[in-house]
């Protein structure tokens, strides 16, 4: 069965392979949520306005080390991004698609 | 401030750049948790044993569309992988580091 995983790229359509490669090659760096917000040129106040919450809620989210995927997705979408959940293995990484349909208006 | 984001790669050390590229280029495909488990050659029963839970708990996790990051991390680590949380923007992607220290033994 492990063979199935390692042969995955061979089974993929060229378009899917290109898309995966294009998405993957733009990985820039690793940083916490507050640094990402600053790198996007956003203040806590601006993000709070987009999400219709008070500024302390944003500060709280940025300090958390665990949260619901839907909460994180809302937060990242408010910054203009998309949340990708990736399972990384020594022989390759897979994007987990279970959560693709999470509500875009999930509560904080 | 947006400049900071777009110039990020230029500011990175060569080692960090290489690591980001190496991690990124191995993205294989997109699939739900149950298919990933099968691709890893694991049954629900095997995964349940690793996580010290009953088999129905695994079935339940695989059907969820939202969950705590810590729960998902435990599930993926039980399959031998690592969870990466990525914020994808049109001009590049960033791995979110807030959750890197999530307990490896978080409850399901």
Backbone of each chain as ProteinMPNN parsed JSONL, in Angstrom:
{"seq_chain_A": "XXXXXXXXXXXXXXXXXXXXXXXXXXXXXXXXXXXXXXXXXXXXXXXXXXXXXXXXXXXXXXXXXXXXXXXXXXXXXXXXXXXXXXXXXXXXXXXXXXXXXXXXXXXX", "coords_chain_A": {"N_chain_A": [[0.828, -1.211, 0.0], [2.042, 1.186, 0.643], [3.413, 1.789, -1.581], [1.529, 2.937, -3.242], [1.421, 5.568, -2.345], [3.988, 6.56, -2.899], [3.985, 6.431, -5.614], [2.323, 8.358, -6.392], [2.627, 10.849, -7.739], [3.161, 9.989, -10.313], [0.724, 9.093, -11.08], [-0.759, 11.341, -11.306], [-2.553, 13.875, -13.16], [-1.091, 15.924, -15.744], [-1.814, 18.667, -15.488], [-2.605, 18.825, -12.824], [-0.235, 18.197, -11.555], [1.401, 20.353, -12.338], [0.017, 22.426, -11.09], [0.284, 21.75, -8.404], [3.06, 21.931, -8.124], [3.474, 24.633, -8.744], [2.085, 25.913, -6.703], [3.528, 24.985, -4.556], [6.185, 25.906, -4.837], [6.352, 28.487, -4.016], [6.682, 28.812, -1.324], [7.655, 30.735, 1.331], [8.628, 31.365, 4.003], [8.753, 30.849, 7.57], [6.673, 31.918, 10.118], [5.152, 33.543, 12.997], [1.613, 34.313, 13.541], [1.263, 37.073, 14.196], [3.519, 38.31, 13.093], [3.136, 37.689, 10.426], [0.814, 39.14, 9.892], [1.86, 41.757, 10.197], [3.719, 41.678, 8.127], [1.996, 41.638, 6.011], [1.232, 44.188, 6.061], [-0.761, 45.015, 7.804], [-2.638, 46.268, 10.595], [-3.588, 45.331, 13.979], [-5.976, 46.553, 14.491], [-7.056, 47.085, 11.939], [-7.459, 44.47, 11.022], [-9.278, 43.579, 12.897], [-11.456, 45.12, 12.191], [-12.116, 44.088, 9.665], [-12.938, 41.543, 10.4], [-15.044, 42.067, 11.977], [-14.801, 42.206, 14.795], [-13.599, 43.021, 18.136], [-10.489, 44.744, 18.772], [-8.907, 43.482, 20.89], [-9.632, 40.802, 20.561], [-8.278, 39.977, 18.305], [-5.636, 40.215, 19.176], [-5.662, 38.209, 21.064], [-6.127, 35.87, 19.563], [-3.742, 35.827, 18.141], [-1.979, 35.062, 20.071], [-2.586, 32.497, 20.725], [-1.901, 28.951, 20.937], [-3.275, 26.868, 20.017], [-6.229, 26.153, 18.192], [-9.528, 26.112, 16.646], [-9.66, 24.88, 13.302], [-11.396, 26.299, 11.638], [-11.491, 28.802, 12.829], [-8.878, 29.712, 12.516], [-8.787, 29.711, 9.743], [-10.638, 31.743, 9.07], [-9.256, 33.917, 10.132], [-6.92, 34.006, 8.57], [-8.014, 34.326, 6.046], [-9.087, 36.829, 6.373], [-6.826, 38.304, 6.181], [-6.409, 38.192, 3.55], [-5.52, 35.805, 2.564], [-5.284, 32.196, 1.923], [-6.019, 29.235, 3.72], [-3.932, 26.466, 3.981], [-3.766, 23.08, 4.751], [-1.324, 20.899, 5.481], [0.039, 17.664, 5.316], [3.096, 16.487, 6.067], [5.46, 14.199, 4.936], [8.394, 12.078, 5.03], [8.775, 11.227, 2.397], [7.3, 12.946, 0.835], [4.674, 15.485, 0.546], [1.233, 16.088, 1.404], [-1.745, 17.788, 0.686], [-4.388, 18.306, 2.867], [-7.723, 17.69, 2.262], [-10.114, 17.655, 3.613], [-11.052, 19.919, 4.878], [-11.658, 21.901, 3.196], [-14.101, 23.011, 2.651], [-14.877, 24.525, 4.772], [-16.793, 26.903, 6.521], [-16.735, 30.287, 5.458], [-17.341, 32.242, 7.122], [-16.966, 31.55, 9.688], [-17.207, 31.671, 13.241], [-15.159, 33.604, 15.494]], "CA_chain_A": [[0.0, 0.0, 0.0], [2.902, 2.372, 0.703], [3.744, 2.027, -2.981], [0.512, 3.832, -3.777], [1.771, 6.933, -1.986], [5.205, 6.989, -3.592], [3.704, 6.504, -7.056], [1.212, 9.29, -6.554], [2.899, 11.851, -8.78], [3.079, 9.326, -11.605], [-0.688, 8.91, -11.414], [-1.432, 12.642, -11.406], [-2.653, 14.517, -14.474], [-0.072, 16.988, -15.885], [-2.328, 19.941, -14.971], [-2.593, 18.745, -11.358], [1.179, 18.247, -11.169], [1.849, 21.732, -12.51], [-0.623, 23.26, -10.081], [0.909, 21.413, -7.125], [4.416, 22.484, -8.138], [3.398, 26.093, -8.728], [1.686, 26.303, -5.351], [4.546, 24.599, -3.592], [7.488, 26.567, -4.959], [6.314, 29.859, -3.518], [6.788, 28.845, 0.137], [8.639, 31.76, 1.628], [9.273, 31.363, 5.305], [7.937, 30.405, 8.692], [6.542, 33.024, 11.067], [3.899, 33.52, 13.744], [0.504, 35.083, 12.976], [1.42, 38.525, 14.336], [4.513, 38.752, 12.105], [2.508, 37.583, 9.11], [-0.067, 40.316, 9.776], [2.712, 42.927, 9.965], [4.303, 41.541, 6.791], [0.933, 41.996, 5.062], [0.968, 45.615, 6.203], [-2.032, 45.192, 8.516], [-2.624, 46.457, 12.046], [-4.631, 44.548, 14.657], [-7.223, 47.312, 14.368], [-7.59, 46.854, 10.591], [-7.918, 43.085, 10.944], [-10.485, 43.517, 13.735], [-12.558, 45.709, 11.416], [-12.498, 43.133, 8.615], [-13.591, 40.381, 11.005], [-16.147, 42.562, 12.817], [-14.555, 41.905, 16.209], [-12.822, 44.056, 18.811], [-9.046, 44.55, 18.632], [-8.345, 42.478, 21.811], [-9.872, 39.445, 20.036], [-7.178, 39.691, 17.376], [-4.442, 40.01, 20.005], [-5.842, 36.903, 21.724], [-5.918, 34.836, 18.529], [-2.324, 35.793, 17.771], [-1.209, 34.447, 21.165], [-2.991, 31.107, 20.943], [-1.084, 27.887, 20.342], [-4.204, 25.866, 19.498], [-7.546, 26.73, 17.893], [-10.235, 25.387, 15.591], [-9.243, 25.185, 11.938], [-12.297, 27.308, 11.077], [-11.088, 30.092, 13.386], [-7.634, 30.082, 11.844], [-9.099, 30.001, 8.346], [-11.239, 33.093, 9.024], [-8.204, 34.874, 10.44], [-6.026, 34.095, 7.412], [-8.783, 34.887, 4.932], [-9.223, 38.267, 6.634], [-5.568, 38.916, 5.73], [-6.358, 38.043, 2.098], [-4.873, 34.541, 2.208], [-6.025, 30.936, 1.993], [-5.393, 28.291, 4.647], [-3.629, 25.125, 3.486], [-3.395, 22.12, 5.785], [-0.419, 19.983, 4.776], [0.673, 16.57, 6.043], [4.427, 16.328, 5.46], [6.116, 12.914, 5.198], [9.759, 12.097, 4.462], [8.753, 10.986, 0.952], [6.428, 13.881, 0.131], [3.631, 16.145, 1.329], [-0.126, 15.995, 0.871], [-2.669, 18.774, 1.217], [-5.58, 17.632, 3.385], [-8.852, 18.374, 1.629], [-11.33, 17.566, 4.436], [-11.461, 21.178, 5.499], [-11.734, 22.879, 2.122], [-15.42, 23.636, 2.597], [-15.171, 25.217, 6.036], [-17.492, 28.177, 6.328], [-15.851, 31.449, 5.379], [-17.787, 33.211, 8.119], [-16.926, 30.89, 10.99], [-17.04, 32.589, 14.372], [-13.857, 33.61, 16.17]], "C_chain_A": [[0.864, 1.265, 0.0], [3.332, 2.776, -0.704], [2.805, 3.056, -3.593], [0.891, 5.303, -3.537], [2.959, 7.412, -2.804], [4.98, 7.117, -5.1], [2.684, 7.576, -7.404], [1.436, 10.29, -7.683], [2.748, 11.247, -10.171], [1.628, 9.185, -12.063], [-1.412, 10.232, -11.662], [-1.471, 13.152, -12.835], [-1.618, 15.643, -14.544], [-0.533, 18.324, -15.289], [-2.241, 19.958, -13.442], [-1.162, 18.839, -10.831], [1.702, 19.678, -11.247], [1.305, 22.622, -11.418], [0.045, 23.029, -8.726], [2.303, 22.033, -7.041], [4.396, 23.998, -8.012], [3.034, 26.588, -7.33], [2.832, 26.087, -4.376], [5.785, 25.493, -3.651], [7.516, 27.982, -4.4], [6.398, 29.934, -1.995], [7.957, 29.73, 0.549], [9.371, 31.544, 2.939], [8.3, 30.853, 6.349], [7.867, 31.569, 9.672], [5.235, 32.898, 11.838], [2.864, 34.473, 13.137], [0.704, 36.597, 13.071], [2.444, 39.076, 13.33], [3.946, 38.706, 10.691], [1.598, 38.794, 8.878], [0.752, 41.566, 9.455], [3.318, 42.895, 8.563], [3.281, 41.858, 5.701], [0.571, 43.472, 5.164], [-0.323, 45.935, 6.927], [-1.805, 45.427, 10.004], [-3.694, 45.546, 12.654], [-5.979, 45.22, 14.469], [-7.872, 47.065, 13.004], [-8.179, 45.444, 10.478], [-9.211, 42.912, 11.751], [-11.691, 44.068, 12.969], [-13.052, 44.752, 10.34], [-13.322, 41.988, 9.206], [-14.783, 40.773, 11.896], [-16.004, 42.096, 14.257], [-13.787, 43.078, 16.819], [-11.329, 43.718, 18.698], [-8.459, 43.511, 19.606], [-8.563, 41.036, 21.34], [-8.758, 39.034, 19.095], [-5.898, 39.398, 18.165], [-4.473, 38.618, 20.638], [-5.564, 35.757, 20.748], [-4.421, 34.688, 18.229], [-1.455, 35.147, 18.844], [-1.515, 32.977, 21.359], [-2.024, 30.12, 20.308], [-1.955, 26.748, 19.826], [-5.53, 26.568, 19.227], [-8.235, 25.854, 16.858], [-9.712, 25.835, 14.236], [-10.098, 26.293, 11.34], [-11.937, 28.713, 11.571], [-9.844, 30.606, 12.673], [-7.898, 30.467, 10.389], [-9.693, 31.41, 8.199], [-10.176, 34.168, 9.178], [-7.298, 35.099, 9.217], [-6.745, 34.678, 6.202], [-8.98, 36.394, 5.117], [-7.961, 39.025, 6.226], [-5.414, 38.79, 4.209], [-5.718, 36.75, 1.642], [-5.827, 33.363, 2.222], [-5.274, 30.013, 2.94], [-5.175, 26.947, 3.965], [-3.184, 24.257, 4.653], [-2.587, 21.031, 5.103], [0.14, 18.934, 5.726], [1.991, 16.264, 5.34], [5.039, 15.002, 5.903], [7.509, 12.952, 4.588], [9.765, 11.94, 2.943], [7.786, 11.895, 0.189], [5.332, 14.439, 1.018], [2.292, 16.08, 0.618], [-0.974, 17.09, 1.508], [-3.95, 18.055, 1.643], [-6.823, 18.396, 2.938], [-10.134, 18.341, 2.457], [-11.926, 18.923, 4.788], [-11.678, 22.286, 4.467], [-13.065, 23.635, 2.133], [-15.828, 24.312, 3.896], [-15.8, 26.569, 5.735], [-16.537, 29.358, 6.36], [-16.234, 32.465, 6.447], [-17.794, 32.592, 9.505], [-16.611, 31.888, 12.107], [-15.627, 32.513, 14.931], [-14.012, 32.973, 17.536]], "O_chain_A": [[0.478, 2.288, -0.566], [3.582, 3.949, -0.98], [3.223, 3.927, -4.356], [0.707, 6.158, -4.403], [2.951, 8.522, -3.338], [5.712, 7.837, -5.779], [2.24, 7.691, -8.546], [0.537, 10.543, -8.485], [2.268, 11.904, -11.095], [1.336, 9.159, -13.259], [-2.535, 10.248, -12.164], [-0.558, 12.906, -13.623], [-1.3, 16.252, -13.523], [0.256, 19.031, -14.661], [-1.857, 20.962, -12.842], [-0.903, 19.471, -9.806], [2.367, 20.153, -10.326], [2.018, 23.467, -10.877], [0.337, 23.975, -7.994], [2.679, 22.592, -6.011], [5.19, 24.581, -7.274], [3.606, 27.56, -6.837], [3.072, 26.902, -3.485], [6.372, 25.802, -2.614], [8.575, 28.604, -4.319], [6.206, 31.008, -1.425], [9.101, 29.496, 0.158], [10.601, 31.541, 2.975], [7.17, 30.475, 6.041], [8.897, 32.146, 10.019], [4.312, 32.221, 11.387], [3.202, 35.331, 12.321], [0.359, 37.326, 12.142], [2.265, 40.165, 12.785], [4.237, 39.57, 9.863], [1.612, 39.395, 7.803], [0.399, 42.339, 8.565], [3.424, 43.922, 7.893], [3.642, 42.29, 4.606], [-0.298, 43.953, 4.436], [-0.921, 46.988, 6.707], [-0.893, 44.855, 10.6], [-4.582, 45.056, 11.956], [-7.0, 44.552, 14.307], [-9.083, 46.86, 12.916], [-9.255, 45.252, 9.912], [-10.119, 42.189, 11.339], [-12.802, 43.549, 13.083], [-14.256, 44.616, 10.125], [-14.281, 41.522, 8.591], [-15.439, 39.915, 12.486], [-16.972, 41.644, 14.868], [-13.379, 44.003, 16.117], [-10.956, 42.555, 18.549], [-7.597, 42.73, 19.204], [-7.778, 40.148, 21.675], [-8.34, 37.876, 19.087], [-5.171, 38.453, 17.858], [-3.449, 37.941, 20.736], [-4.857, 34.803, 21.073], [-3.906, 33.579, 18.084], [-0.329, 34.733, 18.569], [-0.795, 32.279, 22.073], [-1.408, 30.405, 19.282], [-1.447, 25.776, 19.266], [-5.908, 27.482, 19.96], [-7.618, 24.968, 16.266], [-9.367, 27.0, 14.037], [-9.584, 27.142, 10.61], [-12.059, 29.69, 10.831], [-9.766, 31.771, 12.281], [-7.316, 31.42, 9.87], [-9.298, 32.17, 7.315], [-10.177, 35.18, 8.476], [-6.959, 36.233, 8.881], [-6.158, 35.433, 5.426], [-9.034, 37.144, 4.142], [-8.006, 40.226, 5.959], [-4.411, 39.228, 3.646], [-5.4, 36.6, 0.462], [-7.018, 33.509, 2.495], [-4.043, 30.006, 2.965], [-6.114, 26.355, 3.433], [-2.328, 24.653, 5.444], [-3.103, 20.318, 4.243], [0.648, 19.258, 6.8], [2.014, 15.841, 4.185], [5.126, 14.717, 7.097], [7.776, 13.778, 3.714], [10.656, 12.459, 2.272], [7.486, 11.639, -0.977], [5.087, 13.93, 2.112], [2.225, 16.024, -0.61], [-0.928, 17.295, 2.721], [-4.524, 17.288, 0.87], [-6.961, 19.591, 3.201], [-11.139, 18.931, 2.058], [-13.136, 19.061, 4.972], [-11.858, 23.452, 4.817], [-13.137, 24.775, 1.672], [-17.0, 24.633, 4.091], [-15.389, 27.278, 4.816], [-15.635, 29.415, 7.196], [-15.521, 33.448, 6.652], [-18.525, 33.035, 10.391], [-15.838, 32.827, 11.918], [-14.975, 31.472, 14.847], [-13.039, 32.871, 18.284]]}, "seq_chain_B": "XXXXXXXXXXXXXXXXXXXXXXXXXXXXXXXXXXXXXXXXXXXXXXXXXXXXXXXXXXXXXXXXXXXXXXXXXXXXXXXXXXXXXXXXXXXXXXXXXXXXXXXXXXXX", "coords_chain_B": {"N_chain_B": [[4.756, 48.511, 4.146], [3.94, 46.157, 2.951], [5.923, 45.605, 1.218], [7.856, 44.382, 2.787], [6.983, 41.737, 2.918], [7.119, 40.846, 0.255], [9.797, 41.032, -0.171], [10.869, 39.082, 1.283], [12.173, 36.612, 0.715], [14.609, 37.512, -0.218], [15.763, 38.378, 2.088], [16.215, 36.097, 3.478], [18.355, 33.565, 4.905], [20.675, 31.549, 3.002], [20.552, 28.805, 3.724], [18.045, 28.609, 4.923], [16.401, 29.261, 2.798], [16.951, 27.137, 1.021], [15.948, 25.038, 2.541], [13.245, 25.686, 2.71], [12.544, 25.536, 0.004], [13.101, 22.855, -0.547], [11.327, 21.539, 1.126], [8.971, 22.456, 0.046], [8.847, 21.583, -2.648], [8.06, 18.992, -2.706], [5.348, 18.64, -2.602], [2.603, 16.674, -3.174], [-0.16, 16.011, -3.73], [-3.712, 16.474, -3.264], [-5.878, 15.347, -0.825], [-8.456, 13.665, 1.096], [-8.423, 12.838, 4.668], [-8.969, 10.067, 5.073], [-8.218, 8.878, 2.649], [-5.538, 9.536, 2.622], [-4.617, 8.065, 4.8], [-5.029, 5.463, 3.776], [-3.29, 5.596, 1.614], [-0.931, 5.647, 2.974], [-0.822, 3.095, 3.703], [-2.205, 2.196, 5.933], [-4.645, 0.863, 8.198], [-7.842, 1.756, 9.686], [-7.968, 0.488, 12.105], [-5.272, -0.01, 12.769], [-4.347, 2.603, 13.063], [-5.911, 3.446, 15.169], [-4.86, 1.886, 17.177], [-2.271, 2.946, 17.443], [-2.897, 5.469, 18.408], [-4.116, 4.887, 20.736], [-6.933, 4.715, 20.934], [-10.408, 3.854, 20.263], [-11.505, 2.155, 17.279], [-13.861, 3.409, 16.077], [-13.465, 6.079, 16.77], [-11.469, 6.958, 15.089], [-12.742, 6.75, 12.623], [-14.629, 8.718, 12.983], [-13.092, 11.08, 13.246], [-12.083, 11.168, 10.658], [-14.272, 11.942, 9.243], [-14.86, 14.484, 9.98], [-15.219, 18.032, 9.399], [-14.141, 20.102, 10.64], [-11.895, 20.814, 13.289], [-9.851, 20.843, 16.306], [-6.538, 22.119, 15.933], [-4.601, 20.713, 17.349], [-5.717, 18.185, 17.594], [-5.81, 17.315, 14.949], [-3.083, 17.357, 14.419], [-2.107, 15.301, 16.11], [-3.332, 13.147, 14.878], [-2.175, 13.12, 12.317], [0.512, 12.831, 12.992], [0.395, 10.299, 14.047], [0.247, 8.861, 11.771], [2.771, 9.025, 10.945], [3.579, 11.439, 9.941], [4.109, 15.058, 9.677], [2.411, 17.977, 10.74], [1.785, 20.765, 8.766], [0.945, 24.141, 8.777], [-0.199, 26.343, 6.512], [-0.308, 29.601, 5.209], [-1.539, 30.813, 2.331], [-0.833, 33.157, -0.136], [-1.421, 35.307, -2.998], [1.108, 36.198, -3.762], [2.901, 34.482, -2.587], [3.643, 31.913, -0.086], [3.355, 31.252, 3.44], [4.57, 29.523, 6.236], [2.832, 28.942, 9.189], [3.955, 29.524, 12.38], [2.984, 29.496, 14.961], [1.909, 27.195, 16.052], [3.71, 25.24, 16.358], [4.655, 24.125, 18.663], [2.685, 22.573, 19.719], [1.307, 20.15, 21.861], [2.428, 16.816, 21.597], [0.92, 14.814, 22.431], [-1.696, 15.466, 22.489], [-5.152, 15.287, 23.327], [-7.664, 13.37, 21.628]], "CA_chain_B": [[4.902, 47.255, 4.902], [3.747, 45.004, 2.061], [7.26, 45.392, 0.674], [8.546, 43.441, 3.655], [6.565, 40.384, 2.564], [7.613, 40.47, -1.072], [11.261, 40.971, -0.131], [11.22, 38.132, 2.335], [13.159, 35.629, 0.256], [15.899, 38.199, -0.322], [16.304, 38.539, 3.44], [16.433, 34.801, 4.111], [19.66, 32.927, 4.773], [20.653, 30.51, 1.972], [20.126, 27.52, 4.283], [16.596, 28.674, 5.137], [15.807, 29.221, 1.461], [17.059, 25.759, 0.52], [15.059, 24.183, 3.315], [11.873, 26.015, 2.301], [12.34, 25.006, -1.339], [13.11, 21.391, -0.493], [10.06, 21.119, 1.72], [7.848, 22.843, -0.803], [8.767, 20.94, -3.958], [7.589, 17.621, -2.604], [3.89, 18.583, -2.474], [2.176, 15.649, -4.112], [-1.55, 15.98, -4.147], [-4.691, 16.888, -2.282], [-6.781, 14.228, -0.563], [-8.994, 13.657, 2.461], [-7.676, 12.059, 5.663], [-9.108, 8.614, 4.916], [-7.391, 8.449, 1.506], [-4.136, 9.656, 3.032], [-4.344, 6.883, 5.632], [-4.92, 4.305, 2.887], [-2.064, 5.769, 0.826], [0.182, 5.302, 3.872], [-0.898, 1.657, 3.956], [-2.702, 1.986, 7.295], [-6.079, 0.667, 8.411], [-8.367, 2.511, 10.831], [-7.629, -0.286, 13.299], [-3.86, 0.235, 13.083], [-4.215, 3.981, 13.515], [-6.551, 3.473, 16.491], [-3.905, 1.292, 18.132], [-1.187, 3.916, 17.667], [-3.417, 6.609, 19.168], [-4.767, 4.365, 21.945], [-8.373, 4.995, 20.924], [-11.179, 2.818, 19.587], [-11.598, 2.368, 15.835], [-14.87, 4.405, 15.678], [-12.93, 7.442, 16.939], [-10.735, 7.276, 13.859], [-13.757, 6.961, 11.584], [-15.275, 10.008, 13.283], [-12.128, 12.129, 12.885], [-11.945, 11.227, 9.199], [-15.486, 12.536, 8.653], [-15.032, 15.862, 10.437], [-14.788, 19.115, 8.515], [-13.495, 21.106, 11.49], [-11.383, 20.218, 14.53], [-8.706, 21.573, 16.85], [-5.253, 21.844, 15.296], [-3.888, 19.693, 18.133], [-6.318, 16.888, 17.26], [-5.338, 16.972, 13.605], [-1.652, 17.081, 14.506], [-1.944, 13.957, 16.673], [-3.787, 12.189, 13.868], [-1.174, 13.06, 11.243], [1.744, 12.265, 13.562], [0.179, 8.855, 14.201], [0.505, 8.271, 10.452], [4.199, 9.191, 10.654], [3.802, 12.716, 9.275], [4.139, 16.306, 10.441], [1.381, 18.915, 10.282], [2.204, 22.121, 8.405], [-0.151, 25.091, 8.595], [0.34, 27.284, 5.53], [-1.147, 30.695, 4.711], [-1.156, 31.003, 0.929], [-1.214, 34.443, -0.726], [-1.077, 35.321, -4.428], [2.529, 36.465, -3.967], [3.75, 33.544, -1.858], [3.046, 31.23, 1.059], [4.099, 31.327, 4.694], [4.199, 28.509, 7.216], [2.499, 29.587, 10.456], [4.761, 28.83, 13.391], [2.369, 29.556, 16.298], [1.394, 25.926, 16.532], [4.794, 24.275, 16.242], [4.923, 23.483, 19.949], [1.502, 21.869, 20.201], [1.631, 18.883, 22.504], [2.375, 15.661, 20.702], [0.023, 13.825, 23.023], [-2.999, 16.119, 22.662], [-6.281, 14.354, 23.334], [-8.532, 13.364, 20.463]], "C_chain_B": [[4.767, 46.027, 3.996], [5.071, 44.62, 1.397], [8.002, 44.319, 1.469], [8.246, 41.993, 3.257], [7.198, 39.953, 1.241], [9.141, 40.351, -1.095], [11.789, 39.881, 0.796], [12.304, 37.145, 1.918], [14.551, 36.238, 0.189], [16.571, 38.311, 1.048], [16.669, 37.204, 4.091], [17.864, 34.3, 3.92], [19.568, 31.817, 3.721], [20.159, 29.158, 2.5], [18.617, 27.488, 4.439], [15.852, 28.598, 3.811], [15.799, 27.804, 0.911], [16.07, 24.846, 1.223], [13.613, 24.41, 2.882], [11.579, 25.415, 0.928], [12.247, 23.486, -1.327], [11.793, 20.867, 0.077], [8.917, 21.33, 0.746], [7.723, 21.966, -2.04], [8.23, 19.513, -3.902], [6.075, 17.519, -2.439], [3.318, 17.697, -3.575], [0.77, 15.841, -4.624], [-2.427, 16.474, -3.022], [-5.636, 15.719, -2.079], [-7.334, 14.325, 0.85], [-8.217, 12.708, 3.365], [-7.782, 10.547, 5.45], [-8.272, 8.087, 3.753], [-5.906, 8.522, 1.845], [-3.74, 8.439, 3.883], [-4.135, 5.652, 4.755], [-3.63, 4.376, 2.063], [-0.826, 5.455, 1.658], [0.163, 3.817, 4.218], [-1.398, 1.307, 5.342], [-4.204, 1.74, 7.302], [-6.529, 1.55, 9.57], [-7.959, 1.817, 12.126], [-6.181, -0.023, 13.732], [-3.674, 1.63, 13.675], [-4.807, 4.126, 14.926], [-5.593, 2.931, 17.551], [-2.77, 2.262, 18.461], [-1.65, 5.04, 18.594], [-4.102, 6.183, 20.475], [-6.221, 4.805, 22.04], [-9.082, 3.815, 20.245], [-11.31, 3.178, 18.103], [-12.669, 3.399, 15.435], [-14.398, 5.853, 15.843], [-12.185, 7.892, 15.693], [-11.713, 7.577, 12.725], [-14.391, 8.339, 11.743], [-14.357, 11.179, 12.869], [-12.072, 12.304, 11.365], [-13.145, 11.87, 8.523], [-15.639, 14.003, 9.007], [-14.571, 16.88, 9.407], [-14.157, 20.264, 9.316], [-13.01, 20.393, 12.755], [-10.257, 21.095, 15.061], [-7.436, 21.158, 16.108], [-4.513, 20.73, 16.016], [-4.409, 18.289, 17.829], [-5.802, 16.4, 15.911], [-3.858, 16.6, 13.632], [-1.401, 15.667, 15.042], [-2.249, 12.895, 15.624], [-2.718, 12.005, 12.777], [0.15, 12.482, 11.758], [1.617, 10.752, 13.757], [0.393, 8.123, 12.879], [1.975, 8.43, 10.063], [4.529, 10.511, 9.984], [3.915, 13.882, 10.242], [3.068, 17.221, 9.868], [2.005, 20.271, 9.979], [0.964, 22.979, 8.159], [0.377, 26.202, 7.708], [-0.709, 28.335, 5.145], [-0.658, 31.025, 3.309], [-1.702, 32.326, 0.405], [-0.827, 34.429, -2.201], [0.423, 35.493, -4.673], [3.452, 35.558, -3.154], [3.053, 32.965, -0.646], [3.966, 31.288, 2.272], [3.623, 30.226, 5.619], [3.975, 29.22, 8.558], [3.146, 28.816, 11.6], [4.139, 28.836, 14.789], [2.126, 28.186, 16.913], [2.461, 24.836, 16.56], [5.01, 23.504, 17.543], [3.704, 22.787, 20.542], [1.911, 20.516, 20.761], [1.464, 17.713, 21.555], [1.397, 14.626, 21.234], [-1.361, 14.428, 23.265], [-4.132, 15.103, 22.532], [-7.067, 14.458, 22.035], [-9.881, 13.957, 20.85]], "O_chain_B": [[5.393, 44.994, 4.236], [5.299, 43.458, 1.061], [8.684, 43.465, 0.902], [9.131, 41.138, 3.259], [7.736, 38.852, 1.12], [9.703, 39.653, -1.939], [12.988, 39.779, 1.051], [13.237, 36.876, 2.675], [15.546, 35.581, 0.496], [17.798, 38.334, 1.148], [17.343, 37.171, 5.121], [18.5, 34.577, 2.903], [18.511, 31.207, 3.559], [19.433, 28.448, 1.805], [17.975, 26.484, 4.134], [14.807, 27.955, 3.709], [14.786, 27.325, 0.402], [15.436, 23.995, 0.6], [12.85, 23.46, 2.709], [10.506, 24.854, 0.706], [11.412, 22.902, -2.017], [11.225, 19.892, -0.415], [8.015, 20.501, 0.631], [6.61, 21.633, -2.446], [7.974, 18.901, -4.939], [5.56, 16.435, -2.167], [3.529, 17.948, -4.761], [0.54, 15.834, -5.834], [-1.94, 16.848, -1.956], [-6.145, 15.156, -3.049], [-6.75, 14.99, 1.705], [-7.447, 11.875, 2.888], [-6.799, 9.826, 5.626], [-7.691, 7.004, 3.834], [-5.117, 7.681, 1.414], [-2.667, 7.864, 3.702], [-3.19, 4.89, 4.957], [-2.965, 3.364, 1.839], [0.204, 5.048, 1.121], [1.033, 3.335, 4.943], [-1.064, 0.249, 5.877], [-4.944, 2.329, 6.515], [-5.704, 2.035, 10.345], [-7.645, 2.472, 13.12], [-5.903, 0.163, 14.917], [-2.946, 1.816, 14.651], [-4.261, 4.842, 15.765], [-5.523, 3.443, 18.668], [-2.362, 2.382, 19.616], [-0.897, 5.503, 19.451], [-4.603, 7.022, 21.223], [-6.683, 5.219, 23.103], [-8.438, 2.904, 19.724], [-11.235, 4.347, 17.725], [-12.419, 4.199, 14.534], [-14.873, 6.748, 15.143], [-12.259, 9.054, 15.293], [-11.534, 8.532, 11.969], [-14.653, 9.033, 10.761], [-14.798, 12.133, 12.228], [-12.02, 13.423, 10.853], [-13.061, 12.297, 7.372], [-16.456, 14.702, 8.406], [-13.647, 16.623, 8.636], [-13.703, 21.259, 8.75], [-13.662, 19.463, 13.23], [-9.766, 21.98, 14.361], [-7.281, 20.004, 15.708], [-3.869, 19.895, 15.38], [-3.644, 17.325, 17.808], [-5.413, 15.243, 15.751], [-3.428, 15.66, 12.964], [-0.583, 14.926, 14.495], [-1.542, 11.896, 15.493], [-2.406, 10.884, 12.375], [0.825, 11.737, 11.048], [2.598, 10.017, 13.647], [0.682, 6.926, 12.859], [2.379, 8.018, 8.975], [5.648, 10.692, 9.503], [3.829, 13.717, 11.459], [2.84, 17.241, 8.658], [2.673, 20.858, 10.83], [0.055, 22.587, 7.427], [1.293, 26.927, 8.096], [-1.843, 28.001, 4.801], [0.478, 31.457, 3.116], [-2.903, 32.582, 0.494], [0.007, 33.622, -2.613], [0.953, 34.998, -5.667], [4.647, 35.829, -3.041], [2.006, 33.456, -0.225], [5.188, 31.364, 2.144], [2.42, 30.013, 5.775], [4.818, 29.997, 9.006], [2.919, 27.617, 11.768], [4.701, 28.245, 15.712], [2.135, 28.03, 18.134], [2.157, 23.66, 16.759], [5.489, 22.37, 17.528], [3.689, 22.45, 21.726], [2.759, 19.826, 20.195], [0.488, 17.629, 20.809], [1.085, 13.658, 20.541], [-2.107, 13.967, 24.13], [-4.065, 14.179, 21.721], [-7.121, 15.522, 21.418], [-10.778, 14.051, 20.012]]}, "name": "protein", "num_of_chains": 2, "seq": "XXXXXXXXXXXXXXXXXXXXXXXXXXXXXXXXXXXXXXXXXXXXXXXXXXXXXXXXXXXXXXXXXXXXXXXXXXXXXXXXXXXXXXXXXXXXXXXXXXXXXXXXXXXXXXXXXXXXXXXXXXXXXXXXXXXXXXXXXXXXXXXXXXXXXXXXXXXXXXXXXXXXXXXXXXXXXXXXXXXXXXXXXXXXXXXXXXXXXXXXXXXXXXXXXXXXXXXX"}
